[in-house]
Amino acid sequence: MSNSSYAAAGVDTRAGDLAVELMKSAVSKTHGPEVWGGVGGFAGLFDVSFLTKFRQPLLATSTDGVGTKVAIAQAIDKHDTIGQDLVGMVVDDIIVVGARPLFMTDYIACGKVVPERIASIVAGIARACSETGTALVGGETAEHPGLLGPDDYDVAGAATGVVEADQVLGADRVVSGDVVIAMASSGLHSNGYSLVRHILAQRGIGYTDTSADLGGMVGEVLLEPTRLYTGPLLDVINDPELAGAIHSLSHVTGGGIAANLARVLPVGSWVEVDRSTWSPAPVFRVLGDMAGSTLESAEGTWNLGVGMFAVVDAASASSVIARLATSGIPAWVTGRVSRAAHDLTGFEQGAKGVNGGAVRLVGAYAS
């Protein structure tokens, strides 16, 4: 098929080429000496010769998107933060097993390639990749006219990391008496936006409206980028003085607070997460008030201020919290693991195919 007939079908290959040129600089900044071939190849190449130093290297992989948060970026024509959301959703799943991320690829499907828009999205991905020590080694932008509108797009990505087999974090390391540390989120991150959009639509509130309660333009507040935990957590994991302190990690994404923590606890254990140890940010309270619902009713949808949990050795908890604070991650103790006999009525037990521990939230949120 000729270029002219492809253009007649609504696909502009020259726009795609220009988008690649515009994103080249940002992508190249994520490349270390391990990356071969630069930008534009059919496949990304990453030198893993260093794996010979591992006793038993395990590759960790994760893939995800950012859900309907992209609809808000499209509505207010702001695309420079959605890339960080993508990296957070993908790379921060890899750190959960204790793995160091190596490289990532992205995929952007759109109705029409607008080079500057694509470059802005990818620049955000590249910045977050640099922050997490991840090489952005490849990607794809696909034009889908007729399937997506001219201003519509969706983003997805996949990443690969590595961890020594005997250092994998998980429920098998957790013991009774371990402390649960909560790490603050930056806001909604990338989950529950279908509910957010429904609430706003019901109230007739537009993304370009200004809300005194939210503290600014509604769309911009809702696009607050996802906090990245990989770098600070790797600092803790690699600190000789804190070696082995972290037993398991839980990324609080789809499914909410209790269900995600339950996935990284051993069968037979339970945790009561104390709501009084933190105060959910205004964005959660305002949206809850708009919906006429309680914060507690949203615990299975929104993170409500906790983006990641760490289950740690009790003696090391204060040191882990202090180390995270030096990296700008507020953290606090919010529960303790127990295997004592207990009535588990009202607890979340197992999620997403994992037959883990039991978790419930107790008390009232701090004001």
ABEGO torsion letter per residue (X at the ends): XBAAAAAAAGBBAAAAAAAAAAAAAAAAAABBAABBGEBGBABBBBBAAAAAABABBBBBBBBBBAEAAAAAAAAAGBAAAAAAAAAAAAAAAAAAAGBBBABBBBBBBBABBBAAAAAAAAAAAAAAAAAAGBBBAEBBBBBBBGABBAABBBBBBBBBBBBBAAABBEAAABBBGBBBBBBBBAEAEABGAAAAAAAAAAAGBBAABBBAAAGEBAAAAAABBBBBAAAAAAAAAABAAABGABABBBBBBBGEAAAAAAAABBBGBBBBBBAAABBBBAAAAAAAAAAGBBAAAAAAABAGGBABBBBBBAAAAAAAAAAAAAAGBBBBBABBBBABBBBABGBBBEBGGBBBBBBBBBEBBBX
